[in-house]
Amino acid sequence: MIIVLFLQTFFKFPLSMLDYFIRMYFHAKMGVPAVKELVILMVFLVFFLEGTVWAQERISLPQPKTVGEMSVEEAIFRRRSVRAFRDEALTLSELSQVLFAAQGVTEKTRGFRTAPSAGALYPLGLYAVVGKVEGIAPGVYRYYPEEHAIERVIEGDKRMELFRSALYQESIQEAPLVLVFTAIYERTTRRYGERGIRYVHMEVGHAAQNVYLEAQALRLATVAIGAFRDEEVARILQLPQNEMPLYLMPVGKPKSGR
Ligand SMILES: Cc1cc2nc3c(=O)[nH]c(=O)nc-3n(C[C@H](O)[C@H](O)[C@H](O)COP(=O)(O)O)c2cc1C
């Protein structure tokens, strides 16, 4: 009650609710069973709601590097599709760097990105299916290029489900991280009609090549995977109806050194 009075006096706190809970708590202590159950329910609700808020929190990624140790010529020369990965976590800065290479914003005023886009309409979406990344809980995260941040959309390791949806390709199960490119076609077809479909497919190719080259430059590896069941991937990632998965790219440390 002292707390209630303190908050009321100094913060003009809307206390009818708080007061109500405190009264209920004392009722519960006195052993009125229905009220006790209600208090337990409220406590669960508070935890549940807080959990939801945390789950939706944006995680800012480390500033991406713009200078690296391998030249673009060397990365192009060395690049290879790799399907076997070591069972080792990626660092947060490696995650940051590959996401940036794929779709990062390189010109803030106009929002231009690392990969070209017809009419700068940016129809691609990018998700990180995290299995093992230092400091990041397993889950599905959406990438927000403007903020260079990720936000968890689904909790838990989804690699096994993704592996099944991609016709049991083991690279997906093995890699600590799987990138999933998606597209909202209407963003481009609204302006370019049918031709927009072709543009979207070209764009995902540009972005995927960036991931290949960045992975190579970081001494990581990847493979572009187009063989998977669309509806299953869409279900696993809980994609909206108008968003289609286009490419899966497992990323990790190659089993045999490259
Ligand atoms: C559109 C497309 C779809 C692909 N789908 C798969 C796939 O489902 N699984 C896979 O292991 N590799 C896939 N690849 C990778 C190719 O197999 C690979 O690029 C090819 O064997 C040449 O090897 P390289 O990339 O090392 O030069 C795909 C590549 C492209 C361009």
The ligand as a Gaussian input file, in Angstrom:
#p B3LYP/6-31G(d) Opt

LIG

0 1
 C       19.190000     -21.476000     -59.759000
 C       20.128000     -22.412000     -59.043000
 C       19.621000     -23.422000     -58.242000
 C       20.486000     -24.262000     -57.539000
 N       19.955000     -25.204000     -56.697000
 C       20.797000     -25.991000     -55.984000
 C       20.264000     -26.933000     -55.064000
 O       19.075000     -27.071000     -54.875000
 N       21.151000     -27.669000     -54.365000
 C       22.514000     -27.565000     -54.526000
 O       23.247000     -28.262000     -53.832000
 N       23.031000     -26.674000     -55.397000
 C       22.221000     -25.885000     -56.127000
 N       22.743000     -24.945000     -56.977000
 C       24.214000     -24.798000     -57.100000
 C       24.741000     -25.445000     -58.376000
 O       24.651000     -26.848000     -58.266000
 C       26.209000     -25.009000     -58.583000
 O       26.245000     -23.614000     -58.790000
 C       26.855000     -25.735000     -59.750000
 O       27.064000     -27.081000     -59.436000
 C       28.194000     -25.107000     -60.146000
 O       29.094000     -25.122000     -59.058000
 P       29.766000     -23.791000     -58.474000
 O       28.669000     -22.947000     -57.924000
 O       30.700000     -24.274000     -57.415000
 O       30.468000     -23.102000     -59.571000
 C       21.897000     -24.113000     -57.684000
 C       22.397000     -23.088000     -58.487000
 C       21.537000     -22.238000     -59.154000
 C       22.110000     -21.108000     -59.978000

